Amino acid sequence: MPAADGRRSAQRAWCLYDWANSVFATSVVSAILPVYFARTAAHSMPAHHATAIWGYASAAALAVTAVLSPIVGALADQSRRRKPLLMGCVLLGCAGTMALALTPPGNWNGLLASFAVSFVMFAIGNVLYDSLLPAVAEAEEMHDVSARGFAWGYIGGGVLLAVHLAMITLPHRFGLPDAATATRVAFASVAVWWFGFSLPLFRRVPEPDAERSGVPARALPAAVFGQLGRTLSGLGAQPDLLRFLIAFWLYSDGIGTIIKMATIYGVEVGLKDADLMGALLMVQIVAAPASIAFGRLAKPLGARGAVLLGIAGYTGISVFAFFLQRPWQFWALALLVALFQGGTQALSRSMFASLVPRGRSGELFGFYSVSEKLAGVVGPVLFAAVTQFTHGGRLATLTLLPLFLGGAWLLSTVDLERGRRAATGA
């Protein structure tokens, strides 16, 4: 097979993993589990307490991920075994998702434990997946391929979410006794989908630096932590990479909080399940072409300019969320998220990839994940704390404004061309 054809095949397989695992982010994290948890927990606590507990649980899972991500990333670099490590994350993540389906109704503690396992594996798996981007795309292709991956993810997540929405709304049409049973079947289908559509990546995407032998097993701990120490001490010598990480930490905090808290906040203000999940399905449909369009905006505006446009959109979304009361407002809010979410995240990923030395992509994408996950800790904790103390989530939406504004300002100071030269040694 010609090299160009092989690269295109590898790119398709890489993008297909977004199709595979995005159903977990869409159906489990964003759409179904928060609502199911809120309904389950409502039997023993007020609605705003359920919102706060969900926020704290999300933050705890992200904190664990933040600790493990750079370690796993450095392990992938040193062992030259990114794909086997990713397969382990897929297997454990699918097992945790299947456990959601098997958790008895009413056991909200069991739901949180199963969610924690599956989410940590999902998030660490994404570190390894993102670090494979330089293996399938040349520098000039990265923005396009990254945006395409997000678009495929939105389409895949939307297809399965549409099935789930039909199952939960009309369970008898699917031979199921009630919506709760349909919800558990939906969790099981996510596990099967995630595993099945992940397989092409392991067959077609090359292992970066496979021609170089990895560190022997007995020397791995010292090599891994030695590499982490060198990277931490050396970040000061890469000012553009460091500034990008901090900027990403800030604006990703706001984006992640909106993704994780939107549906449970909607439950709190009294929206119906059909409106919540229907609006999220619309996000998947609109976000796929919006992600590709954002990828193309990187040419006239530059990747940084396009991301700054996305951050401006999210700033408006945060203000709009404060006034949320009616179903049509939630649908309008979801439409705005769809326009900005995928493209902002895709271009952030490809911008970072362009700033990373190729041989250290696993470790540095681990730090990228730490920036994202620590952001995901701070945002939900702030949201949960304000919700708890004000007995509602309305004021909590405004806590996101400083994060977007600060992230936009810091991103505007990053010199991407100088950062790329530093990454390549030019």
WOJO-V334528 format. One record per backbone hydrogen bond with DSSP energy under -0.5 kcal/mol. CO is the residue of the C=O (numbers start at 1). NH is the residue of the N-H. Records with the same first field share a line. If there is no record, write none. Layout:
CO=NH + NH
//
This chain:
2=6
3=7
4=8
5=9
6=10
7=11
8=12
9=13
10=14
11=15
12=16
13=17
14=17 + 18
15=18 + 19
16=20
17=21
18=22
20=23
21=24 + 25
22=26
23=27 + 28
24=28 + 29
25=30
26=31
27=32 + 33
28=33 + 34
31=35
32=36
33=37
34=38
35=39
36=40
37=41
38=42
40=43
41=44 + 45
46=49 + 50
47=51
48=52
49=53
50=54
51=55
52=56
53=57
54=58
55=59
56=60
57=61
58=62
59=63
60=64
61=65
62=66
63=67
64=68
65=69
66=70
67=71
68=72
69=73
70=74
71=75
72=76
73=77
74=78
75=79
76=80 + 81
78=215
81=85
82=86
83=87
84=88
85=89
86=90
87=91
88=92
89=93
90=94
91=95
92=96
93=97
94=98
95=99
96=100
97=101
98=102
99=103
104=107
106=108
107=111
108=112
109=113
110=114
111=115
112=116
113=117
114=118
115=119
116=120
117=121
118=122
119=123
120=124
121=125
122=126
123=127
124=128
125=129
126=130
127=131
128=132
129=132
130=133
132=135 + 136
133=136 + 137
138=141 + 142
139=142
141=145
142=146
143=147
144=148
145=149
146=150
147=151
148=152
149=153
150=154
151=155
152=156
153=157
154=158
155=159
156=160
157=161
158=162
159=163
160=164
161=165
162=166
163=167
164=168
165=169
166=170
170=173 + 174
171=174 + 176
172=175
178=182
179=183
180=184
181=185
182=186
183=187
184=188
185=189
186=190
187=191
188=192
189=193
190=194
191=195
192=196
193=197
194=198
195=198 + 199
196=199
198=201 + 202
199=202 + 203
200=203 + 204
201=205
206=208
207=210
209=212
216=219 + 220
217=220
219=223
220=224
221=225
222=226
223=227
224=228
225=229
226=230
227=231
228=232
229=233
230=234
231=235
234=237
235=238
238=242
239=243
240=244
241=245
242=246
243=247
244=248
245=249
246=250
247=251
248=252
249=253
250=254
251=255
252=256
253=257
254=258
255=259
256=260
257=261
258=262
261=265
262=266
263=267
264=268
265=269
266=271
267=270
272=276
273=277
274=278
275=279
276=280
277=281
278=282
279=283
280=284
281=285
282=286
283=287
284=288
285=289
286=290
287=291
288=292
289=293
290=294
291=295
292=296
293=297
294=298
295=298
296=299 + 300
297=301 + 302
301=305
302=306
303=307
304=308
305=309
306=310
307=311
308=312
309=313
310=314
311=315
312=316
313=317
314=318
315=319
316=320
317=321
318=322
319=322 + 323
320=323
321=324
326=329 + 330
327=331
328=332
329=333
330=334
331=335
332=336
333=337
334=338
335=339
336=340
337=340 + 341
340=344
341=345
342=346
343=347
344=348
345=349
346=350
347=351
348=352
349=353
350=354
351=355
352=355
353=356
357=360
358=361
360=364
361=365
362=366
363=367
364=368
365=369
366=370
367=371
368=372
369=373
370=374
371=375
372=376
373=377
374=378
375=379
376=380
377=381
378=382
379=383
380=384
381=385
382=386
383=387
384=388
385=389
386=390
387=391 + 392
393=397
394=397
395=398
396=399
397=400
398=401
400=404
401=405
402=406
403=407
404=408
405=409
406=410
407=411
408=412
410=413
411=414
414=416
415=419
416=420
417=421
418=422
419=423
420=424
421=425 + 426
//
